[in-house]
C-alpha cells in the first residue's frame, strides 16, 4: 500500500489544484455543485490562513485527494463561529484506500485548534451515500435538505446540509 501524506496546498500551487479539480469536475460532475466553466476564472478557494485552508492527499508525490475549509462569514461577526468543509474530492484511481477519511480527519483536527469555531457545515448530494456515511462516521448530522438544489443537464439534484458540532 502506498503511503499517503496529507499536506496543505497553498495558493501558489493553484495550477496543481485546478488541474486536479478540473479532472474531477469533468469525470465526477454529478458530485459537484460547480462545472468546469464555473471554475475557469476563479481564484484559489482558500486564503492560506489558519481558518481558510486547502489540504491535499499525496500518494508517491501524486495528488490523490483534496478538501477545503473556510470560516463562514469571514467578515461577518454573527457567522464567525462556524466554518464550511467544501470541494471534497478523491480521484477514482485512489478511492477505497482511506484517503477521504484521512483528509476529513486532518481537516477536523486542524479546525479544532481554532478556538472560536464551534461547528463545521457541508452540503452533499443526497444520493451520494458513500460520502454521507463517511461524514456521519465523523459525527456530521443532516439538519436539512434542499429539493432541486442543483439543476444540470435537465436533471435536478437534492442536497443535504450536514453539521459537525465541535
N, C-alpha and C positions, 0 to 999 in steps of 0.2 A: 504494500500500500504506500502511496505517495505521502510525504509529509506535507501538511497544509500549514501555511503561515498566514496569520491574519495581521495586516498592517494598514495604516491609514494611507489612503490615496489622497494626495494633495492637489490643489487646483492647477499646479504647474504640470500635472500628469493628465490633463484634460483629454489629450488625443487618445491615450490608452483607454481611459474611461469611456469616451464617446464611441470608440471602435467596438469595445466590448458590449456596451449597452445597445448600440445600433444593431448589432447582430441579433440580440435578444428581441428588440422591437420588431424585427422582421420575422424571426423564426418562432417566437412565442407571443405573437401580437395579442392573443386572446387574454393574456395575463397582465397587460399593462393598460393604463388609462391614457397613455400618450402614444403617438405614432412617430415613425421616423421623421416625417415632415415637421411635427411639433418640436422635435429635438434639434433640428438643423442648426438654428442660430442661437440656441440657448447657452448660457454660461454654465460653468461648473455648478452642480446643485447645492454645494455647501461652501462654507466660508473659512475652512482651516482654523476653526476655533473650538474650544472645549465643548461648546453647546451647538456646534454646526460642523459635522464631520462625515466623511465617507470612508468606509472600511472595504478592503479588498482581501479576498482569499486567494492566495497564490499556491499553486502546485508546481514544483520544479520551475519556478520563475514564470509560469503561465498564469494569467488572471483567470480564475475559475468562478468567482462569485463576487457580488458587491451588495452593499446595503448602506443607506444614508440615514442620518438623523439630523434634525434641526429643531431648535426651540420654536414652539408655536407662539406667534405674537412677538417676534423678535423686538419690535419697537412698541409693544402694547403691554402695559403693566398688568392688566387684568388677565392676560393669557400666558404669561411667562412661566407659570407653574407646571406647564405640560410641554411635551415635545411630540414630534412625529417621526415614525420609522417609515421610510419610503424607498422606492426603487430597489427593492429586494429582488435579486436575480442570481441564479446559479445556472451556468451553461449546462445544456443537456449532457454533454460529454463527462461532466463531473457529478451528476446527480447520484444519489444513493451512497455517497461517501461521508455524509455527516457535515458537509460544508455549510449548508444553510443553518444548521444547529450551532456550529462554531461562530458563524457571523452574528447570529442573533444573541448568543451568549456574550460575545465580546462587546456588542453594542449595549446590551443591558448593563453589563458590568461597568462599562465606561460612563453611562448615563447616571448610574447610582452614585458616582463620585461628584456629581453636580448637586450641591446641597438643596437647591430650591426647585428642582424638577420633581414633581410628585407623581406624574403618570406619563406613559408613552402611548400614543394613539397610532392607529394604522387603518388603512382600508384594504380590503381583499375581495376579489371577485367571489361571489357566494359559492359557485360551483367548484372552486379550487380547494377541494377537500384536503389535499396533501398539505398545502400551506396553512390552512385553518387549523388542522390538527397539530402541526408543529408549533404555531403560535400559542395554542391552548396549553401545550406542554410547558410553556414558559409562564403560564398564568394569565395570558390575554383572554379577555371575556368579550363576547359580542354584546354590544349595547344598542345597536340599531342597524337597520338595513334600508337601503335606498333602491327602490324598484326603478328600472330603466335609468340607472345612473350613467350608463355608457351606451351610446348607440354607435355601432361600427358595422359597415357593410350590410346595412339593413337589419342587423340583429341588435337586440337590447340585452344588457347585462346588469344584473343586480349586484350591488356592492354591500358588504357588511363592514360596519365600523367596529373595531375592537380596541380595547384599552387594557393596559397593564398598570395597576396601581403599585407604586414603589414604596 
